[in-house]
């Protein structure tokens, strides 16, 4: 995908079910942490709180990638276990419902960690 400068532009590259899932992920993050600053980083939507990384997400053909570094993946290892994972990432496949409650809990955890 081409380099983009805004989250809206990024999301505009997707359509259908993938776009709906990305919109839902964005909405959950924004509702859970309304003070987070939305931007683009590493080619994907990024959220920072008090200048520190909160979470990132990205769209792919078969999944939504969710990134909760530096400690979100360790804290939610059991919850993430059913999903494919990479270093610092978890993949929510399009063949399953988006785990909205899990995304919300991870964002809450990261926010509390940053503000501690």
Secondary structure, DSSP 4 states (H G I P E B T S, - for coil): ----SSHHHHHTT--HHHHHHHHHHHHHHHHH-TTPEEEEETTEEEEEETTEEEEEEEE-SSEEEEE-TTTHHHHTHHHHTTS-EETTEEEEETTS---HHHHHHHHHHHHHHHH-
